[in-house]
Amino acid sequence: MTDIKKKLLISEDKLKAINDFFVKENNPVIDDLLAVVEKYGGVDEINKKAVEASKLDSILARLEKKKPEYVKDLNWLVEQRDKDAFISIADYRKKILGKEVEKVKFDESLAVTLEISACQYFPFFIAEAKRAIEKQDLMPGRFIRVRKMKEQEEDGDLLAMTAAMQLIDASFVETLDTKGTSLGPDGAPVNVHLGGPATITGYFGGVGQPNDFALKWIDEFLYYYTEYGVKQVLNINPGTVILGYMLHKLGVDMEFKISVFMGNDNPYACLWTLMTAKLLSRDDGSTPLIGFNLSNSVNNKTMEVTAEFRKDWGFEDIVRFEHHIVETWKSIVRQPYDRTDELVELAKTVKNISAKHEGGKQAVEETREHPSDILDYFRDKKEVIDSGDWDNMLLNFMDKHDALNITADALTKNGLSVIPARKLNK
């Protein structure tokens, strides 16, 4: 077997050809990327602006002018945090295991991050925090957001959520508007080839970012990175994935997670993704690929095999597997869909996983007049309110919170650690 495997080795002359391409003069593929970077002042200036923009005092001062009532909400959150209103991990384990907790030795190296998606609106987050205090629940350690960037920039949600994530010590991901599902201010598709989410399947290439949209995505990212310190964004297209790798290798301290919409549904698709990450990693071994959301169709074996070469390439502690445990009831998967039992088995051996909750449990979703629907992510806030669906979508979000805590219960009962919002559930 060893001899035939050697045929797969990449010769130095082929690697040289790739390197020669990167430094080639008059190369629009690379030069156009560099032009976008220079538009924002170059690598060092970009990182400097991002650091300044992400300072909590600065964010809160801007929010006070934009939406002062949100600052009051954040002050309330800090008060609750500082007086330990949220259940601690130790007390949570006692709540779930009772006296048996003394017999369990939790392995923190296998801790599963509790992830919720999508937290569209800051008021939903505050409602969730109140729910967690009331029920003595855990709060998510990771939040995914799929709300229109320009819309949340205007109403203060972007500033509020950015501040909140620092205050509770949770990671978060934003979804840029330069994608096939977005509509512009005039109601027309941002991507002229698509008419919004309803037409994605007609192209069978994921969400799609054709032609110059990949560079527009970089441009949009650099705007929110330098203006708001938004560091992690959703990545949905092979072109923007490799651009993200290159931008990071150039020195911009950006991060991204690969979306489930990319369709990495077997170990070989994952091999391609992580191999490119390795080839374009920095000298210190780092990569901007922080989260890797495999397809909903993958089984545990695919994730276990992928975990092996993730470790071989030094990415085990960098690239988190983000695994959907429940999905929205409508518009994305066949129901019922619930991977809790599989997660419990997987988490016993595979490190750095997040348990992603994008819907409620089946018994709950079936009773809802308005069950969770992924197409709700693409609606304008005004339309949601005018239609009367605001409260319905808040209820959907609370169902996700409950599902997340059911997963946390299951992991804890099996002696597995979880990662919630670290400054809340201490």
C-alpha positions as CSV (number, residue, x, y, z in Angstrom):
1,M,0.0,0.0,0.0
2,T,2.9,2.4,0.8
3,D,4.2,2.3,-2.8
4,I,0.9,3.1,-4.4
5,K,0.2,5.9,-1.9
6,K,3.4,7.6,-3.0
7,K,1.8,8.3,-6.3
8,L,-0.4,10.9,-4.5
9,L,2.6,12.9,-3.3
10,I,2.7,16.5,-4.5
11,S,6.0,17.2,-6.2
12,E,7.9,20.4,-5.4
13,D,7.6,21.6,-8.9
14,K,3.9,21.6,-8.7
15,L,4.0,23.5,-5.4
16,K,6.4,26.0,-7.0
17,A,3.9,26.5,-9.9
18,I,1.3,27.5,-7.4
19,N,3.7,29.8,-5.5
20,D,4.8,31.4,-8.8
21,F,1.2,32.1,-9.6
22,F,0.6,33.9,-6.3
23,V,3.5,36.4,-7.0
24,K,3.0,36.7,-10.8
25,E,2.9,40.2,-12.2
26,N,-0.4,41.5,-13.6
27,N,-2.4,38.7,-12.0
28,P,-6.0,40.0,-11.6
29,V,-7.0,37.1,-9.3
30,I,-4.5,38.3,-6.6
31,D,-4.2,42.0,-7.6
32,D,-7.9,42.6,-7.3
33,L,-7.9,41.2,-3.7
34,L,-4.9,43.4,-2.8
35,A,-6.8,46.4,-4.2
36,V,-9.7,45.8,-1.8
37,V,-7.2,45.5,1.1
38,E,-5.5,48.8,0.1
39,K,-8.9,50.5,-0.1
40,Y,-9.0,50.1,3.7
41,G,-5.5,51.3,4.3
42,G,-3.5,48.0,4.1
43,V,-3.2,45.1,6.5
44,D,-1.8,46.9,9.5
45,E,-4.3,49.8,9.4
46,I,-7.1,47.3,9.0
47,N,-6.2,45.4,12.1
48,K,-5.6,48.6,14.0
49,K,-9.0,49.9,13.1
50,A,-10.7,46.6,14.0
51,V,-9.1,46.6,17.5
52,E,-10.3,50.2,18.2
53,A,-13.8,49.4,16.8
54,S,-14.2,46.4,19.0
55,K,-13.4,48.2,22.3
56,L,-16.4,47.8,24.6
57,D,-16.4,51.4,25.8
58,S,-16.5,52.6,22.2
59,I,-19.3,50.3,21.2
60,L,-21.4,51.3,24.2
61,A,-20.8,55.1,23.5
62,R,-22.0,54.6,20.0
63,L,-25.0,52.5,21.1
64,E,-26.0,55.3,23.6
65,K,-26.4,57.6,20.7
66,K,-28.1,55.0,18.4
67,K,-30.4,53.1,20.8
68,P,-30.1,54.2,24.5
69,E,-32.7,51.7,25.7
70,Y,-30.4,48.9,24.6
71,V,-27.7,50.3,26.8
72,K,-30.1,50.0,29.7
73,D,-30.7,46.3,28.8
74,L,-27.0,45.7,28.7
75,N,-26.6,47.4,32.1
76,W,-29.2,45.1,33.4
77,L,-27.4,42.1,32.0
78,V,-24.1,43.2,33.7
79,E,-26.0,43.6,37.0
80,Q,-27.4,40.1,36.7
81,R,-24.0,38.7,35.7
82,D,-22.2,40.4,38.6
83,K,-24.6,39.2,41.2
84,D,-24.4,35.6,39.9
85,A,-28.1,35.5,38.9
86,F,-27.2,32.8,36.3
87,I,-26.7,29.3,37.5
88,S,-23.0,28.2,37.8
89,I,-21.7,25.1,36.0
90,A,-21.2,23.4,39.4
91,D,-24.8,24.1,40.5
92,Y,-26.1,23.2,37.1
93,R,-24.4,19.8,37.3
94,K,-25.9,19.2,40.8
95,K,-29.3,20.2,39.4
96,I,-29.0,17.5,36.7
97,L,-27.1,14.8,38.5
98,G,-28.0,15.3,42.2
99,K,-25.7,13.5,44.6
100,E,-24.3,11.4,41.7
101,V,-22.3,14.5,40.6
102,E,-19.6,13.7,43.1
103,K,-18.9,10.4,41.3
104,V,-18.4,12.0,37.9
105,K,-15.1,13.3,36.6
106,F,-15.7,15.7,33.7
107,D,-13.1,15.8,30.9
108,E,-12.9,19.5,29.9
109,S,-10.8,18.6,26.9
110,L,-13.9,17.1,25.3
111,A,-16.2,20.0,26.3
112,V,-19.0,20.6,23.8
113,T,-19.8,24.3,23.0
114,L,-23.5,25.1,23.3
115,E,-24.5,26.9,20.1
116,I,-27.8,28.6,19.1
117,S,-28.9,29.8,15.6
118,A,-30.1,32.2,14.6
119,C,-30.3,34.9,17.2
120,Q,-31.8,37.5,14.9
121,Y,-32.8,40.3,17.2
122,F,-31.2,41.8,20.4
123,P,-34.5,41.8,22.2
124,F,-34.7,38.0,21.7
125,F,-31.3,37.7,23.3
126,I,-32.4,39.7,26.4
127,A,-35.6,37.6,26.6
128,E,-33.5,34.5,26.5
129,A,-31.3,35.8,29.4
130,K,-34.4,36.4,31.5
131,R,-35.6,32.9,30.7
132,A,-32.3,31.4,31.7
133,I,-32.3,33.2,35.1
134,E,-35.9,32.2,35.7
135,K,-35.4,28.5,34.8
136,Q,-31.8,28.3,35.9
137,D,-30.8,27.3,32.4
138,L,-27.5,27.5,30.7
139,M,-26.9,30.3,28.1
140,P,-25.3,29.5,24.8
141,G,-21.5,29.9,24.4
142,R,-21.9,30.6,20.7
143,F,-24.4,32.6,18.8
144,I,-25.0,32.5,15.0
145,R,-26.7,35.5,13.4
146,V,-28.2,35.6,9.9
147,R,-29.9,39.0,10.0
148,K,-29.4,41.6,7.3
149,M,-26.3,43.6,8.2
150,K,-27.5,47.0,6.9
151,E,-30.8,46.6,8.7
152,Q,-29.3,45.7,12.1
153,E,-26.6,48.4,11.6
154,E,-29.4,51.0,11.3
155,D,-31.5,49.9,14.3
156,G,-28.7,49.3,16.8
157,D,-28.8,45.6,17.0
158,L,-25.4,45.1,15.6
159,L,-23.8,47.3,18.2
160,A,-25.9,45.8,21.0
161,M,-25.1,42.2,20.1
162,T,-21.4,42.9,19.6
163,A,-21.3,44.4,23.1
164,A,-23.4,41.6,24.6
165,M,-21.1,38.9,23.3
166,Q,-18.1,40.5,25.1
167,L,-20.0,41.0,28.3
168,I,-21.0,37.3,28.5
169,D,-17.8,35.9,26.9
170,A,-19.5,34.1,24.0
171,S,-18.3,33.8,20.4
172,F,-20.6,35.0,17.6
173,V,-20.8,34.9,13.8
174,E,-22.5,37.4,11.5
175,T,-23.8,36.7,8.0
176,L,-22.8,39.3,5.4
177,D,-25.3,40.7,2.9
178,T,-23.2,39.8,-0.2
179,K,-24.9,36.5,-0.9
180,G,-27.6,35.2,-3.2
181,T,-30.4,35.3,-0.7
182,S,-30.2,39.0,0.0
183,L,-32.4,41.8,-1.4
184,G,-31.2,45.3,-1.8
185,P,-32.9,48.5,-0.5
186,D,-35.1,48.6,-3.6
187,G,-36.3,45.0,-3.0
188,A,-34.4,43.6,-5.9
189,P,-32.0,40.7,-5.4
190,V,-28.4,41.8,-4.5
191,N,-27.3,38.8,-6.7
192,V,-29.1,39.4,-10.0
193,H,-28.9,35.7,-10.8
194,L,-31.2,34.8,-7.9
195,G,-34.6,36.0,-6.7
196,G,-34.0,35.4,-3.1
197,P,-33.9,32.1,-1.1
198,A,-36.8,30.6,-3.1
199,T,-34.6,30.2,-6.2
200,I,-31.4,28.9,-4.7
201,T,-32.1,25.3,-5.8
202,G,-32.3,26.3,-9.5
203,Y,-28.6,26.8,-9.5
204,F,-27.5,23.7,-7.4
205,G,-24.4,25.5,-6.3
206,G,-25.3,26.6,-2.8
207,V,-26.2,30.2,-2.1
208,G,-23.9,31.4,-4.9
209,Q,-21.6,34.5,-5.2
210,P,-21.0,34.7,-8.9
211,N,-18.4,36.8,-10.8
212,D,-17.3,39.8,-8.7
213,F,-19.5,39.0,-5.7
214,A,-16.6,37.2,-4.0
215,L,-14.6,40.4,-3.9
216,K,-17.6,42.3,-2.8
217,W,-17.9,39.9,0.1
218,I,-14.3,40.8,1.1
219,D,-15.1,44.5,0.8
220,E,-18.2,44.1,2.9
221,F,-16.3,42.1,5.5
222,L,-13.6,44.7,5.8
223,Y,-16.2,47.4,6.3
224,Y,-17.8,45.7,9.3
225,Y,-14.4,44.5,10.6
226,T,-13.0,48.0,10.7
227,E,-16.2,49.8,11.7
228,Y,-17.6,47.4,14.3
229,G,-14.8,44.9,15.0
230,V,-16.9,42.1,13.6
231,K,-14.3,39.3,13.3
232,Q,-16.2,36.1,12.5
233,V,-18.5,35.8,9.6
234,L,-20.4,33.0,7.8
235,N,-18.7,31.7,4.7
236,I,-20.9,30.0,2.1
237,N,-18.9,29.7,-1.2
238,P,-15.7,28.1,-2.3
239,G,-14.4,31.4,-3.7
240,T,-14.9,33.3,-0.6
241,V,-13.5,30.5,1.5
242,I,-10.2,30.7,-0.4
243,L,-10.3,34.5,-0.3
244,G,-10.7,34.2,3.4
245,Y,-7.7,32.0,3.6
246,M,-5.6,34.4,1.5
247,L,-6.8,37.5,3.4
248,H,-5.7,35.9,6.7
249,K,-2.4,34.8,5.3
250,L,-1.8,38.4,4.1
251,G,-2.1,39.3,7.8
252,V,-5.7,40.4,8.4
253,D,-6.8,38.8,11.6
254,M,-10.2,37.7,10.3
255,E,-12.0,34.5,11.1
256,F,-14.9,32.6,9.5
257,K,-17.1,29.6,9.8
258,I,-18.1,27.5,6.8
259,S,-21.9,27.2,6.5
260,V,-23.9,24.0,6.3
261,F,-25.0,25.4,2.9
262,M,-21.5,24.6,1.5
263,G,-22.6,20.9,1.6
264,N,-19.5,19.2,3.0
265,D,-21.2,15.9,3.2
266,N,-18.3,13.3,3.1
267,P,-14.7,13.0,4.3
268,Y,-13.3,13.9,0.9
269,A,-15.2,17.2,0.8
270,C,-13.8,17.9,4.2
271,L,-10.3,16.8,3.0
272,W,-10.5,19.4,0.3
273,T,-11.5,22.1,2.7
274,L,-9.0,21.4,5.4
275,M,-6.2,20.7,2.9
276,T,-6.6,24.1,1.4
277,A,-6.6,25.6,5.0
278,K,-3.3,23.8,5.7
279,L,-1.7,25.0,2.4
280,L,-2.7,28.6,3.1
281,S,-2.1,28.6,6.9
282,R,0.2,31.1,8.5
283,D,3.7,30.2,9.6
284,D,2.4,29.7,13.1
285,G,0.0,27.1,11.8
286,S,-3.1,29.2,12.3
287,T,-6.1,29.4,9.9
288,P,-9.1,31.7,9.8
289,L,-11.4,28.7,9.6
290,I,-12.7,28.7,13.1
291,G,-16.0,26.8,12.6
292,F,-16.7,24.0,10.1
293,N,-20.4,23.2,9.7
294,L,-20.7,19.9,7.9
295,S,-23.8,19.0,6.0
296,N,-26.9,17.8,7.9
297,S,-26.5,14.5,6.1
298,V,-23.2,13.4,7.7
299,N,-23.0,10.5,10.1
300,N,-20.7,10.1,13.0
301,K,-18.2,8.1,11.0
302,T,-17.6,11.0,8.6
303,M,-17.0,13.3,11.5
304,E,-14.7,10.8,13.2
305,V,-12.6,10.3,10.0
306,T,-12.4,14.0,9.4
307,A,-11.3,14.6,13.0
308,E,-8.3,12.4,12.3
309,F,-6.8,14.5,9.6
310,R,-8.0,17.7,11.3
311,K,-5.7,16.5,14.2
312,D,-2.9,15.4,11.7
313,W,-2.7,19.0,10.4
314,G,-2.7,20.7,13.7
315,F,-6.3,22.0,13.5
316,E,-7.9,20.1,16.4
317,D,-7.9,23.1,18.7
318,I,-8.6,25.7,16.0
319,V,-11.3,24.3,13.7
320,R,-14.5,23.6,15.6
321,F,-17.0,21.1,14.1
322,E,-20.4,22.8,14.3
323,H,-23.0,20.1,14.2
324,H,-26.7,20.7,13.9
325,I,-28.5,18.8,16.6
326,V,-31.9,20.1,15.7
327,E,-32.9,22.1,12.6
328,T,-35.7,24.6,11.8
329,W,-38.9,22.6,11.4
330,K,-39.5,24.0,7.9
331,S,-37.6,24.6,4.7
332,I,-34.3,22.9,5.2
333,V,-34.4,19.2,6.3
334,R,-36.7,16.2,6.4
335,Q,-38.3,16.0,9.8
336,P,-38.1,14.7,12.4
337,Y,-34.4,15.6,12.7
338,D,-32.7,15.2,16.0
339,R,-29.0,14.1,16.5
340,T,-28.8,14.3,20.3
341,D,-28.1,10.6,20.8
342,E,-25.4,10.6,18.1
343,L,-23.8,13.7,19.6
344,V,-23.5,12.1,23.0
345,E,-21.5,9.2,21.4
346,L,-19.4,11.4,19.2
347,A,-18.5,13.8,22.0
348,K,-17.0,11.0,24.0
349,T,-14.0,10.8,21.6
350,V,-14.0,13.8,19.2
351,K,-12.8,17.1,20.6
352,N,-13.8,20.7,19.7
353,I,-17.5,20.2,18.7
354,S,-20.3,22.7,19.1
355,A,-23.9,21.5,19.4
356,K,-25.9,23.8,17.1
357,H,-29.6,24.3,17.8
358,E,-31.6,25.8,15.0
359,G,-35.0,24.5,16.0
360,G,-37.1,23.2,18.8
361,K,-37.7,19.6,19.7
362,Q,-40.3,17.7,17.6
363,A,-42.9,17.4,20.3
364,V,-42.8,21.2,20.7
365,E,-42.5,22.2,17.0
366,E,-45.6,20.1,16.1
367,T,-47.7,22.1,18.4
368,R,-46.7,25.6,17.1
369,E,-49.1,27.6,15.0
370,H,-45.9,29.1,13.4
371,P,-43.1,26.4,13.6
372,S,-39.6,27.5,13.1
373,D,-38.8,28.2,9.4
374,I,-35.3,29.0,8.0
375,L,-36.9,31.3,5.5
376,D,-37.8,33.6,8.4
377,Y,-34.2,34.6,8.5
378,F,-34.5,36.5,5.2
379,R,-37.5,38.6,6.1
380,D,-37.3,42.3,6.8
381,K,-37.9,43.3,10.4
382,K,-40.7,45.6,9.5
383,E,-42.5,42.9,7.6
384,V,-42.1,40.5,10.5
385,I,-43.7,43.0,12.9
386,D,-46.4,44.1,10.4
387,S,-47.4,40.5,9.8
388,G,-47.8,39.7,13.5
389,D,-45.0,37.1,13.5
390,W,-42.7,38.9,15.9
391,D,-44.0,37.0,18.9
392,N,-44.2,33.8,16.9
393,M,-40.5,34.1,16.0
394,L,-39.6,34.9,19.6
395,L,-41.4,31.8,20.7
396,N,-39.4,29.8,18.0
397,F,-36.2,31.2,19.5
398,M,-37.2,30.2,23.0
399,D,-37.9,26.7,21.7
400,K,-34.3,26.6,20.4
401,H,-33.0,27.7,23.8
402,D,-35.0,24.9,25.5
403,A,-33.6,22.4,23.0
404,L,-30.1,23.6,23.7
405,N,-30.6,22.9,27.4
406,I,-32.1,19.5,26.7
407,T,-28.9,18.7,24.9
408,A,-26.8,20.1,27.8
409,D,-28.8,17.9,30.1
410,A,-28.1,14.8,28.0
411,L,-24.4,15.5,27.8
412,T,-24.1,16.2,31.5
413,K,-25.9,12.9,32.3
414,N,-23.3,11.1,30.3
415,G,-20.4,12.8,32.1
416,L,-19.6,15.2,29.3
417,S,-18.7,18.9,29.8
418,V,-20.3,21.8,28.0
419,I,-19.2,25.3,27.2
420,P,-21.9,27.9,27.9
421,A,-21.5,31.7,28.1
422,R,-18.5,31.7,30.4
423,K,-19.1,35.0,32.2
424,L,-22.7,34.0,33.0
425,N,-22.6,30.3,33.8
426,K,-19.3,30.5,35.7
